[in-house]
Amino acid sequence: MEKRVAIFVSLLALAQAFGPAYGQRWAGQHRLANHTLPDAQGGAPLRSSDEQAACPTGIPDGFVLVRGGGFRMGSEDGDDRDKPAHRVGVSDFLMGQHEVTQRLWQEVMGGNPSWFQASNGQEDCLDCPDCPVEMVSWYEAVAFCNALSEREGLRPCYNIDKNLKDPNNRNSGDSLRWTVTCDWTANGYRLPTEAEWEYAAGGGSRRRTNWAGTDSEEELVKYAWYGANAGRKTHPVGLLSPNRLGLYDMGGNVWEWCWDWYDYYASRPKENPRGANISAFRVLRGDSWYNANLGRVANRINSGPDSRSSDFGFRLVRSAPSSLADHTLPDAQGGAPLRATKRGLARDGAREGSRVAADGAAGEQAASPTGIPDGFVLVGGGSFQMGSEDGYDSESPVHSVTVSDFLMGKHEVTQRLWLEVMGGNPSFFQASNGLKDCPDCPVEMVSWYDAVEFCNALSEREGLRPCYNIDKTIKDPNNWNRHDSLRWVVTCDWTANGYRLPTEAEWEYAAGGGSSGRTKWAGTDSKGRMGRYVWYDANTTWEPHAVGQLSPNRLGLYDMAGNVWETCWDWDDDYEPGSQTDPRGANGGWLRVSRGGSWHSSATQTLVSVRCGGTPASRNNSFGFRLVRSAPSR
């Protein structure tokens, strides 16, 4: 109880500091209390567009910043080619979230060499422009890198001399033997080194995984298209879960060409290794749709640089700009996430003509090939331990909860989207209040009633069946709060396909990372790393920030901790012990639950288990919400 009172006092002081217009109405009324896809997003393919947008951090659209570090490369448990495990250090670099697609290849190179397309006449070879390009040799991959660099005004990395036979190429079956050298200082596109590839696939320098995204062979189908689930063909990029750095399909789909000549490893430590000087083969990494289960991040194969196969493709990297040297992002991506548009992908928060940026649900509700709407992730259901015995009284007892699949918005609802749907902007943080406009900041100064009305309005606008029945003519007998002058009767149709607020259990499950690899904060267990995931009192300058600027949690959800408290469906009540399935809170109460902390919360207040309650009619400049939808039947 002492902890709860202390936090309430700090919030009351904040409310008083902002004065009667914003705080007094709220002060005293809140308490800190009492498919084959996994629990992760379905992605969208790497954008191919003439406009190579950069997010505000300087990280180009469709790329993640991979922070350099040291790791153990190779494995003592695998093939002889993977041994010996040895210490390697890599510098910062930028890596494409997706393998290069047929769509992007055709746009840049003017043709499509891929086997998996309708022109090959096979019954199961439908056109798939967002599948990875394949049937490309190593030579063709480096030529593509240069072509894309030149098209975007970047300095190409590769010098390609087709007239000079490479004396270091010992492959007698290679009729080309082009001499290719790399300028590592150039800012253009290139292939990853083998060390960069393995470092990124395993998750950077910490919490490394055996496969790209997981240590569990049983979970591999959630992260990789391989022999067990691929149906002997490639699949559109980004449909399965990313690894912890936000990189998709690092295991499976297609093998990915790397820069390096192949050779056996030496045991000595190396800094930024770039392979052997002489060899007959180039390295490929990551496994493909064809194989049964080889795709550990340490696994290597090799092939002649002129060879092509329907399971050989590649992924792009670029050297990290020096301007990112002091960036606060971890070995993970920065900037706003990708969103689908009619032309391809763009960065959330950027305008495309008159189209409103997606932030959980946009006016044009595009759907990925999986049926997951633009701006949402599919959170695969599962079980977890809800609550905490180490926190406030309201977080206990810890109890087992199982939730079903659901769709959750990647971002908190923004001022921009609210304005488009509701025709006004209630937020405190805008120019009309003497502050800077921030349309991609989360909307705030919205009550629980405002949030459920928004959900219905957006559902109706998109032709979905609203979840909420709202009766404003009678007082809700289950609402016991005498401070609530409205007391509307609101019921939820859980079978409807429209937008709704998350249940408290859905919110905590998703914030902590689903059923496995759960974290104390949304994205990390380390208080020292919180600034990479959370806008809170240590890094916000006492204001919210545009959504999606920090790193997401492992499910691809941004700002689940900090920025603004997020309103949930549930009445606030003490937890019941014992196992529960899809709990939806008490039948009545005084307060509705909010989760996640805000821009002025302490580190403790932003833990995923912390609960906050507020009167349904109250508004505050640190309270907003996030959308969910029930998952479509598989």
C-alpha positions in Angstrom: 0.0 0.0 0.0 2.9 2.4 0.7 4.1 2.1 -2.9 0.6 2.7 -4.3 0.1 5.8 -2.2 3.5 7.2 -3.2 2.8 7.0 -6.9 -0.7 8.4 -6.4 0.8 11.4 -4.6 3.3 12.0 -7.5 0.5 11.9 -10.1 -1.7 14.1 -8.0 1.1 16.6 -7.8 1.4 16.5 -11.6 -2.3 17.1 -12.0 -2.2 20.1 -9.7 0.8 21.5 -11.6 -1.1 21.5 -14.9 -4.0 23.3 -13.2 -7.8 23.0 -13.2 -8.2 22.7 -17.0 -6.4 19.4 -17.1 -5.7 18.0 -13.7 -8.4 18.7 -11.1 -11.0 16.7 -13.0 -8.7 13.8 -12.8 -7.0 14.2 -9.5 -8.4 12.1 -6.8 -10.3 9.9 -9.3 -7.3 7.7 -10.3 -5.3 5.2 -8.3 -2.4 3.1 -9.1 -3.9 -0.1 -8.0 -5.7 -2.3 -7.4 -2.9 -19.7 -38.3 0.6 -20.4 -38.7 1.6 -17.0 -37.4 2.8 -16.7 -33.8 2.1 -14.0 -31.2 3.7 -11.5 -33.5 3.1 -9.4 -36.5 2.4 -10.4 -40.0 4.6 -8.2 -42.0 4.6 -6.5 -45.3 7.2 -6.6 -48.0 10.1 -4.3 -48.5 9.0 -1.2 -50.3 10.1 -0.6 -53.8 9.6 3.1 -54.6 11.5 5.9 -56.3 11.3 7.8 -53.0 13.8 6.3 -50.6 12.3 7.8 -47.5 14.4 8.2 -44.3 12.9 8.1 -40.9 13.7 10.9 -38.5 16.7 9.0 -37.1 18.4 8.9 -40.5 17.7 5.2 -40.9 16.4 4.5 -44.4 12.9 3.1 -44.9 12.8 -0.7 -44.7 16.1 -1.0 -42.8 17.1 -1.5 -39.2 20.1 -0.2 -37.4 22.1 -3.2 -36.1 24.3 -2.1 -33.3 27.8 -3.6 -33.4 29.3 -5.8 -30.7 31.0 -9.1 -30.0 29.7 -12.6 -30.3 30.7 -16.2 -30.6 30.5 -17.0 -34.3 30.0 -20.6 -35.4 29.0 -23.7 -33.4 30.7 -26.7 -31.8 27.5 -28.7 -32.2 26.9 -28.4 -35.9 28.6 -29.4 -39.2 32.4 -29.2 -39.5 31.9 -26.1 -41.6 30.5 -24.3 -38.5 33.6 -25.0 -36.4 35.4 -23.8 -34.4 33.2 -21.3 -32.5 35.4 -18.2 -32.3 35.1 -14.6 -31.0 34.1 -12.0 -33.6 33.4 -8.3 -33.4 31.3 -6.3 -35.9 30.7 -2.6 -36.3 27.3 -0.9 -36.6 25.5 -1.5 -39.9 22.1 -1.1 -41.6 20.3 -4.3 -42.7 17.1 -4.7 -44.8 14.2 -6.0 -42.8 13.3 -8.3 -45.7 14.9 -10.4 -48.5 14.9 -8.5 -51.8 11.6 -9.3 -53.5 10.7 -10.1 -57.1 8.8 -6.8 -57.2 11.9 -4.7 -56.3 14.2 -6.7 -58.6 11.9 -6.2 -61.6 11.6 -2.5 -60.9 15.4 -2.1 -60.7 16.6 -4.6 -63.2 13.7 -4.8 -65.7 13.0 -8.5 -65.5 12.2 -11.3 -63.1 14.5 -14.4 -63.1 12.5 -16.2 -60.4 11.3 -19.7 -60.7 8.2 -19.1 -58.6 6.0 -17.1 -60.9 3.1 -17.9 -63.2 5.2 -17.7 -66.4 6.8 -21.0 -65.6 3.5 -22.7 -66.0 3.4 -24.9 -62.9 0.1 -25.2 -61.2 1.4 -23.9 -57.8 3.6 -21.1 -59.4 1.2 -18.2 -59.1 2.7 -14.7 -59.4 4.1 -13.6 -56.1 5.8 -10.2 -56.5 6.4 -10.0 -52.8 8.1 -13.3 -52.6 11.9 -13.2 -52.5 13.6 -13.0 -55.8 15.5 -16.3 -56.6 17.4 -17.9 -59.4 20.0 -15.1 -59.0 23.7 -15.7 -58.8 26.2 -13.9 -56.5 27.3 -11.9 -59.5 23.8 -10.8 -60.3 23.3 -9.8 -56.6 26.3 -7.5 -56.5 25.2 -6.0 -59.9 21.8 -5.3 -58.4 23.4 -3.6 -55.3 25.2 -1.2 -57.6 22.2 -0.6 -59.8 20.0 0.3 -56.8 22.8 2.5 -55.3 23.1 4.5 -58.6 19.4 4.9 -58.9 19.2 6.4 -55.5 22.2 8.6 -55.8 24.4 6.6 -53.5 28.1 5.7 -54.1 28.2 2.0 -55.2 30.2 -0.3 -53.1 31.4 -2.7 -55.8 33.9 -2.3 -58.6 33.0 -5.0 -61.1 35.5 -5.8 -63.8 34.0 -8.3 -66.3 37.1 -8.3 -68.5 39.6 -9.4 -65.9 39.4 -13.0 -64.7 39.7 -13.0 -60.9 43.0 -14.8 -60.0 41.6 -15.5 -56.5 38.6 -17.4 -57.9 39.7 -21.1 -58.0 36.4 -22.4 -59.4 37.1 -24.1 -62.7 33.4 -24.4 -63.4 32.8 -20.6 -63.2 32.9 -19.3 -66.8 32.6 -15.6 -65.6 35.1 -15.2 -62.8 34.5 -11.4 -62.7 36.9 -9.5 -60.5 34.8 -7.8 -57.9 36.2 -5.6 -55.1 34.3 -3.7 -52.4 34.8 -0.2 -51.2 33.7 -0.5 -47.6 33.6 3.2 -47.1 30.9 3.7 -49.8 27.3 4.5 -48.6 25.6 2.3 -51.2 24.0 -1.1 -51.0 26.0 -4.3 -50.6 25.7 -7.9 -49.4 26.3 -8.6 -45.8 29.5 -10.2 -44.7 29.0 -13.6 -43.2 29.8 -12.3 -39.7 27.3 -9.5 -40.1 24.6 -11.9 -41.2 25.1 -14.4 -38.4 25.4 -11.6 -35.8 22.0 -10.1 -36.9 20.2 -13.4 -37.4 21.1 -14.5 -33.8 19.8 -11.2 -32.4 22.9 -9.0 -32.0 25.3 -9.3 -29.1 22.9 -10.4 -26.4 20.2 -13.0 -25.8 21.3 -14.8 -28.9 19.1 -17.6 -30.3 19.9 -20.8 -32.1 17.5 -20.0 -34.9 16.6 -16.5 -36.1 14.0 -15.6 -33.5 13.8 -18.6 -31.2 15.7 -21.3 -29.3 12.9 -23.7 -29.6 12.7 -26.1 -32.6 8.9 -26.4 -31.9 8.5 -22.7 -32.4 10.5 -22.6 -35.7 7.3 -22.6 -37.8 6.5 -19.2 -36.4 9.7 -17.7 -37.7 10.9 -19.6 -40.8 9.5 -21.0 -44.0 11.2 -24.4 -44.3 10.5 -28.0 -45.1 7.9 -28.4 -42.4 5.6 -25.6 -43.4 6.6 -24.0 -46.7 4.8 -26.5 -49.1 8.0 -26.6 -51.3 7.7 -23.0 -52.4 8.7 -19.5 -51.3 6.3 -17.2 -49.5 5.8 -13.4 -49.4 8.4 -11.7 -47.2 7.4 -10.6 -43.7 4.4 -13.0 -43.0 6.0 -14.7 -40.1 7.5 -13.3 -36.9 10.7 -11.2 -37.0 13.7 -11.9 -34.8 14.3 -9.5 -31.9 16.0 -7.0 -34.2 12.9 -6.7 -36.4 14.4 -8.8 -39.2 12.1 -11.2 -41.1 12.8 -14.5 -42.7 16.5 -14.7 -41.6 15.8 -18.4 -41.3 14.2 -20.1 -44.3 12.4 -18.9 -47.4 15.6 -18.6 -49.5 19.3 -19.0 -48.7 20.9 -15.5 -48.7 24.1 -14.7 -50.5 26.9 -13.1 -48.4 30.0 -11.3 -49.5 32.6 -13.8 -48.3 34.6 -16.4 -50.1 34.1 -19.7 -48.3 36.8 -21.2 -46.1 37.0 -23.0 -42.8 37.1 -20.8 -39.8 40.3 -19.9 -37.9 40.1 -20.0 -34.2 41.6 -16.6 -33.5 39.3 -13.6 -32.7 38.6 -11.3 -35.6 37.2 -7.8 -36.0 34.9 -7.3 -39.0 36.0 -10.4 -40.9 35.3 -10.5 -44.6 36.1 -14.1 -45.5 39.0 -15.7 -47.2 41.1 -14.1 -49.9 41.0 -17.1 -52.2 38.4 -19.8 -52.7 36.1 -21.6 -55.2 32.8 -20.7 -53.6 30.8 -17.9 -52.0 28.9 -18.3 -48.7 25.1 -18.5 -48.3 23.3 -18.4 -45.0 19.8 -18.9 -43.5 18.3 -22.1 -45.1 15.3 -22.2 -47.4 11.9 -23.5 -48.2 13.4 -26.7 -49.5 15.2 -28.1 -46.4 13.8 -30.0 -43.5 15.6 -28.2 -40.7 19.1 -27.0 -41.2 18.5 -23.3 -40.5 20.4 -22.6 -37.3 22.0 -19.2 -37.4 25.5 -20.8 -37.4 24.8 -23.0 -40.4 26.7 -22.3 -43.6 26.6 -23.6 -47.2 28.6 -22.5 -50.2 28.2 -22.4 -54.0 29.9 -21.1 -57.1 29.3 -17.3 -57.6 27.7 -18.0 -61.0 25.3 -20.6 -59.7 21.5 -20.1 -59.5 18.8 -21.9 -57.7 15.2 -21.5 -56.9 16.2 -21.3 -53.2 19.0 -18.7 -53.6 18.3 -15.1 -52.9 19.8 -12.2 -50.9 19.3 -9.3 -48.5 20.8 -5.8 -48.6 22.9 -4.1 -46.1 24.5 -0.6 -45.9 27.3 0.8 -43.7 25.9 2.8 -40.8 26.2 6.6 -41.3 28.5 8.2 -38.8 25.6 10.4 -37.7 24.1 7.3 -36.0 27.2 6.7 -33.9 25.6 8.1 -30.7 22.0 7.0 -31.5 20.1 5.6 -28.6 18.8 2.6 -30.4 19.9 -0.9 -29.4 21.0 -3.7 -31.8 17.6 -3.3 -33.2 15.6 -1.2 -35.6 14.8 2.4 -35.1 12.3 4.8 -36.5 8.7 4.3 -37.4 7.5 1.0 -38.7 6.6 0.2 -42.3 3.0 0.6 -43.4 1.2 -0.6 -46.6 0.1 1.9 -49.2 -1.3 1.6 -52.7 2.2 2.1 -54.1 4.1 -0.1 -51.7 5.4 0.6 -48.2 6.1 3.9 -46.5 7.3 4.9 -43.1 4.6 5.5 -40.5 4.2 9.2 -39.7 5.0 10.2 -43.2 2.3 11.6 -45.5 1.6 10.1 -48.9 -0.5 12.6 -50.7 -3.7 13.1 -48.8 -3.5 9.6 -47.2 -3.3 9.6 -43.5 -0.4 7.7 -42.0 -1.3 4.3 -40.6 -1.0 4.1 -36.8 -3.0 1.1 -35.9 -5.8 1.7 -38.4 -5.9 4.1 -41.3 -8.7 5.3 -43.5 -7.9 2.8 -46.3 -7.7 -0.5 -44.5 -5.2 -2.4 -46.5 -4.7 -6.1 -45.6 -1.6 -8.1 -45.9 -1.8 -11.5 -47.8 -2.5 -13.1 -44.4 -5.6 -11.1 -43.9 -4.0 -9.1 -41.1 -5.0 -5.4 -41.5 -2.3 -2.8 -42.1 -0.8 -1.5 -38.9 -1.8 -4.5 -36.8 0.0 -7.6 -35.6 -1.4 -11.0 -35.0 -0.8 -12.0 -31.4 -1.0 -15.7 -31.2 -2.8 -16.9 -28.1 -1.1 -18.8 -25.3 -0.7 -18.9 -21.5 1.3 -16.8 -19.2 1.7 -15.8 -15.5 -0.2 -12.6 -15.1 0.7 -10.1 -12.3 3.7 -9.8 -10.0 4.4 -10.7 -6.4 7.2 -8.0 -6.3 5.1 -4.9 -7.2 2.1 -3.1 -5.9 -0.7 -4.9 -4.0 -3.0 -4.8 -7.0 -0.6 -6.9 -9.1 -1.0 -10.0 -7.0 -1.7 -12.8 -6.7 0.2 -14.1 -9.8 -2.1 -16.4 -11.6 -2.2 -18.4 -14.8 -4.1 -16.8 -17.7 -4.7 -18.1 -21.2 -5.7 -15.7 -24.0 -6.9 -16.5 -27.5 -5.5 -15.1 -30.7 -6.2 -11.4 -31.3 -5.0 -8.5 -33.5 -3.4 -5.5 -31.8 -2.4 -2.1 -33.3 1.3 -1.6 -33.5 0.9 1.9 -32.2 -1.2 3.9 -29.8 -4.0 5.8 -31.7 -2.6 9.1 -32.9 -3.9 12.7 -32.9 -3.9 12.4 -36.7 -6.2 9.4 -36.8 -8.5 10.7 -34.1 -8.9 14.0 -36.0 -9.7 12.2 -39.3 -12.3 9.9 -37.7 -13.9 12.2 -35.0 -13.4 15.6 -36.6 -11.5 17.3 -33.8 -8.4 16.9 -31.6 -8.9 16.9 -27.9 -5.2 16.6 -27.1 -3.4 18.9 -24.7 -0.1 18.6 -26.6 -0.8 20.7 -29.7 -0.2 24.2 -31.0 -3.6 25.6 -29.9 -2.3 25.2 -26.3 0.9 27.0 -27.1 2.8 23.8 -27.7 4.2 22.3 -30.9 1.9 20.3 -33.2 2.6 16.6 -33.1 -0.1 14.8 -35.2 1.7 11.5 -34.9 1.9 11.7 -31.1 -0.7 9.6 -29.3 -4.1 11.3 -28.8 -4.7 12.1 -25.1 -7.3 13.9 -23.0 -9.8 11.2 -24.1 -11.9 9.3 -21.6 -12.8 5.7 -21.6 -16.2 6.6 -23.0 -14.5 8.7 -25.7 -12.3 5.6 -26.6 -15.2 3.2 -27.0 -17.1 5.7 -29.2 -14.0 6.1 -31.4 -13.8 2.3 -31.8 -17.4 2.2 -33.0 -17.0 5.2 -35.3 -13.9 3.7 -37.0 -15.6 0.3 -37.3 -18.6 1.8 -39.0 -16.4 3.8 -41.3 -14.6 0.7 -42.5 -17.8 -1.4 -42.8 -17.0 -3.6 -39.8 -19.5 -4.7 -37.2 -19.1 -2.4 -34.1 -18.2 -4.2 -30.9 -19.9 -1.9 -28.5 -23.6 -1.2 -27.7 -23.7 2.2 -26.0 -26.9 3.2 -24.2 -26.7 6.8 -22.9 -30.3 6.9 -21.7 -29.9 4.8 -18.6 -27.4 4.7 -15.8 -25.2 1.6 -15.5 -26.2 -0.2 -12.3 -22.7 -1.8 -12.4 -20.9 1.5 -12.3 -20.6 2.5 -8.6 -18.6 5.7 -9.1 -20.5 8.7 -7.9 -17.9 11.0 -9.6 -19.0 9.6 -13.0 -21.9 11.8 -14.2 -22.4 9.8 -17.4 -22.5 6.2 -16.3 -23.5 5.0 -19.8 -24.3 1.3 -20.2 -21.7 -0.1 -22.5 -21.7 -3.8 -23.4 -19.3 -5.6 -25.8 -20.2 -8.1 -28.5 -17.0 -10.2 -28.5 -18.0 -11.9 -31.7 -18.0 -8.7 -33.7 -15.1 -8.0 -36.2 -14.8 -4.3 -35.4 -12.3 -2.3 -33.3 -12.3 -2.5 -29.5 -10.1 -1.8 -26.5 -7.9 -4.7 -25.3 -8.8 -6.6 -22.2 -6.3 -6.2 -19.4 -5.1 -9.7 -19.9 -4.6 -9.2 -23.6 -2.6 -6.0 -23.0 -0.3 -7.6 -20.4 0.2 -10.7 -22.5 1.2 -8.7 -25.6 3.3 -6.1 -23.7 5.4 -8.8 -22.1 6.1 -10.6 -25.4 3.4 -13.3 -25.7 3.8 -16.7 -24.1 7.6 -17.0 -24.3 10.6 -14.8 -23.7 8.6 -12.5 -21.5 10.1 -9.3 -20.3 9.6 -7.0 -17.3 9.2 -3.9 -19.5 7.8 -4.0 -23.0 10.9 -5.0 -24.9 13.6 -5.5 -22.3 14.4 -6.9 -18.8 17.2 -4.3 -18.3 16.5 -1.0 -16.6 19.7 0.3 -18.3 18.2 -0.3 -21.7 14.7 1.2 -21.0 15.5 4.4 -22.9 15.6 2.3 -26.1 12.1 1.1 -25.7 10.2 3.4 -23.4 9.3 7.2 -23.2 9.3 7.8 -19.5 10.4 10.4 -17.0 14.1 9.8 -17.6 14.1 10.7 -21.3 10.9 12.5 -22.4 11.4 16.2 -21.3 7.8 15.8 -19.9 5.9 15.4 -23.1 4.7 12.5 -25.3 6.5 11.6 -28.5 5.5 10.5 -32.0 4.6 6.8 -32.1 7.1 4.3 -33.3 10.4 6.2 -32.7 11.9 3.8 -30.3 12.3 0.0 -30.6 9.3 -2.4 -30.5 9.0 -5.3 -28.2 9.5 -8.8 -29.6 6.0 -8.9 -31.1 6.6 -5.7 -33.1 4.5 -3.5 -30.8 5.7 0.0 -30.2 5.4 2.2 -27.0 3.6 -0.5 -25.0 5.5 1.0 -22.1 5.5 4.8 -21.6 4.3 7.6 -23.9 0.7 7.5 -22.6 -1.2 5.2 -20.3 -3.4 2.9 -22.4 -7.1 2.3 -21.5 -8.4 -1.2 -21.3 -11.9 -2.7 -21.3 -11.9 -4.1 -17.7 -13.4 -2.7 -14.5 -10.6 -2.4 -12.0 -10.8 -5.1 -9.2 -8.4 -7.4 -7.3 -7.2 -10.4 -9.2 -8.9 -13.8 -8.5 -6.5 -16.7 -7.9 -6.6 -19.7 -10.1 -6.3 -20.3 -13.8 -8.5 -18.2 -16.2 -9.2 -18.2 -19.9 -9.8 -14.9 -21.7 -10.7 -13.0 -18.5 -12.6 -9.7 -19.1 -12.5 -8.2 -15.6 -15.1 -7.7 -12.9 -18.8 -7.3 -13.7 -18.8 -3.8 -12.2 -16.7 -1.3 -10.3 -15.6 2.2 -9.7 -12.7 2.5 -12.2 -11.6 1.3 -15.6 -8.1 -0.1 -15.9 -5.2 1.6 -17.8 -1.8 0.1 -18.5 1.8 0.8 -19.5 2.7 4.1 -17.8 3.4 7.4 -19.6 5.8 10.2 -20.4 6.0 11.3 -16.8 6.0 7.8 -15.2 9.0 6.3 -13.4 10.7 3.1 -14.5 8.7 1.2 -11.8 5.4 2.6 -13.1 6.0 1.3 -16.6 6.5 -2.4 -15.8 4.2 -4.6 -17.8 2.4 -5.8 -14.6 1.6 -2.4 -13.2 -2.1 -1.4 -13.1 -3.8 2.0 -13.0 -7.5 2.8 -12.5 -9.5 5.8 -13.6 -13.1 7.0 -13.7 -14.6 6.1 -17.1 -15.5 9.8 -17.7 -12.1 11.3 -16.7 -9.6 12.8 -19.1 -5.9 13.5 -18.7 -3.0 14.5 -20.9 -1.1 11.3 -20.2 -3.9 8.8 -21.0 -4.7 7.4 -24.5 -5.4 4.0 -25.9 -4.6 1.3 -28.5 -6.9 -0.7 -30.7 -7.4 -4.4 -30.9 -9.7 -6.7 -33.0 -10.6 -10.3 -32.6 -8.5 -12.5 -34.8 -10.3 -13.8 -38.0 -11.1 -17.5 -37.9 -8.2 -19.5 -39.4 
